[in-house]
């Protein structure tokens, strides 16, 4: 199978930034400008050429009607994503079964129950032997071991130290908790400096350390550093079946922004993913 590719397509009167993801059998338009009809045609063609089952289009408000007319449907949104303007996740399916989700009602119930929790509460206070810090390039092997232990399957190769070093050098910051010198929990912020937003992602904690609320503290630490960079729009795309991760985001002030059906292979199978958004 081909590796994933961030492809920049420059036509005579348009520009398209599209992510081709053979592993997850999807394509995603991350940015576009110029002649919208040409952007749309090129995006559909690129997705069909790689036999994608799903095409995600991060669209601006003014292009919603055109995309709906072309057979796309709205699944989620991120407020203030484009330097203060909203991003709408419109999706086109090329395979009917890719849209079907047997867990949808259960996932609706999880969101409903999560939203009944207090939106803001006291932060956890883990035992003193847990130390939080920003990760360095030298931590890549330990981080890879952590992700390999937590996830049987992951949308990107986080079990590779080389890949982790690559994303670190491409403006992604990691915060970790270590216990007795071993990294046992981690989260990252993937920074988009063009549009001044960041995705909170790569959240993982070893099962035996999950009772201390470490993830909430890691995300809060990342947010603090992002605010110092003047990046205020943060979002996260969490497994819809994970009550704990969705609850942590809600309690940190994130707002539910929709669900991406059968979005990627994670944990052990193809799963739906919830979008959560936070702006000050």
QUIRA-V627176 format. One record per pair of residues at least 24 apart in sequence whose ideal C-beta (glycine too) atoms are under 7 Angstrom apart, sorted by the first residue. I is the first residue (numbers start at 1). J is the second residue. D is the distance in Angstrom with one decimal. If there is no record, write none. Layout:
i	j	d
I	J	D
I	J	D
This chain:
i	j	d
7	46	7.0
9	42	5.7
11	38	5.7
11	42	6.9
13	38	6.4
14	38	4.3
14	39	5.0
16	42	5.3
16	43	6.2
18	43	5.9
18	46	5.6
20	46	6.5
20	50	5.4
22	50	6.1
23	265	6.8
24	155	5.6
24	264	4.5
24	265	5.7
25	52	5.9
25	53	4.5
25	54	6.9
26	52	5.4
26	53	6.6
26	54	4.4
26	56	6.5
27	52	4.6
27	55	5.0
28	56	4.2
29	56	6.9
29	57	4.6
29	58	5.9
30	58	5.8
36	63	5.8
36	66	6.3
40	70	6.2
47	94	6.9
48	94	6.8
52	94	6.2
53	93	6.8
53	94	5.5
53	95	4.2
53	98	4.2
54	91	6.3
54	93	5.6
54	94	7.0
54	98	5.4
55	91	6.9
55	92	4.6
56	89	5.9
56	91	5.4
57	90	4.8
58	87	4.9
58	89	6.2
59	88	4.8
59	90	5.3
60	85	6.4
61	86	6.2
61	88	6.8
64	88	6.0
75	258	5.4
75	259	6.5
75	260	5.3
75	261	6.6
76	257	5.1
76	258	2.9
76	259	6.5
76	260	5.8
76	275	4.0
77	257	5.3
77	258	6.1
78	235	4.9
78	257	5.9
78	275	6.6
78	277	5.1
79	277	5.5
79	279	5.9
80	233	4.6
80	279	5.0
81	195	6.3
81	197	5.4
81	233	6.1
82	195	5.0
83	195	5.0
83	196	5.2
89	258	6.9
89	260	6.6
98	262	5.3
99	261	5.6
101	261	5.2
101	262	6.1
101	272	5.4
103	241	6.2
103	272	6.6
107	240	4.0
107	241	6.4
107	259	6.6
107	272	5.8
110	240	6.8
110	241	7.0
110	243	5.4
110	246	6.2
111	246	6.7
111	256	5.8
111	274	6.7
114	243	6.8
114	246	4.8
114	247	4.9
114	250	4.9
115	250	6.3
115	256	7.0
117	247	5.9
117	250	6.1
117	251	6.1
118	251	6.8
119	250	6.3
119	251	6.6
119	253	6.3
120	251	6.9
120	253	6.3
121	251	5.6
123	216	6.4
123	217	6.5
123	220	6.8
124	212	6.0
124	213	3.0
124	216	6.1
124	217	6.3
126	212	3.9
126	213	7.0
126	214	6.1
129	179	6.0
129	180	6.8
130	177	5.3
130	179	5.6
130	212	6.6
130	214	6.7
131	177	6.8
131	178	5.3
132	175	6.4
132	177	5.2
132	217	6.1
132	218	6.7
132	221	6.1
133	176	6.4
134	173	6.5
134	175	5.8
135	174	3.7
135	175	6.7
135	176	4.9
135	186	6.9
137	165	5.5
137	168	5.8
139	176	6.6
139	183	6.3
140	164	4.3
140	165	4.8
142	183	4.4
143	174	6.7
143	183	6.2
143	186	5.8
146	183	5.6
146	186	5.8
146	204	5.7
146	206	7.0
147	204	5.7
149	206	6.4
150	204	4.2
150	206	6.8
151	204	6.9
151	266	6.6
151	267	5.7
152	267	6.4
152	268	4.8
153	265	4.8
153	266	6.1
153	267	6.3
153	268	5.8
154	266	5.9
155	264	4.0
155	265	6.1
155	266	5.7
158	202	6.2
173	222	6.8
173	225	6.6
175	218	4.7
175	221	4.8
175	222	5.4
177	214	4.8
177	218	6.6
179	209	6.5
184	209	4.7
185	209	6.2
185	214	4.4
185	215	6.6
185	218	6.4
187	215	6.4
187	218	4.2
187	219	5.8
187	222	6.2
189	222	4.5
189	226	5.9
191	231	6.5
196	231	5.4
196	233	6.6
197	231	6.6
197	233	4.0
197	234	7.0
197	235	6.9
198	226	5.3
198	231	5.3
198	234	5.3
199	235	5.8
199	236	6.6
200	234	5.8
200	236	4.1
201	236	6.6
203	245	6.3
215	248	5.3
216	248	5.0
216	251	6.8
216	252	6.0
219	252	5.8
220	252	6.7
232	279	6.1
232	280	5.2
233	279	5.5
234	278	4.9
235	275	6.5
235	276	6.4
235	277	4.6
236	276	5.0
237	273	4.8
237	275	5.6
238	273	6.6
238	274	5.1
238	276	6.3
239	266	6.2
239	267	6.4
239	271	5.7
239	273	6.4
240	271	6.7
240	272	4.2
240	273	6.1
240	274	4.8
241	271	6.7
246	274	5.9
249	276	4.3
253	278	5.5
254	278	4.5
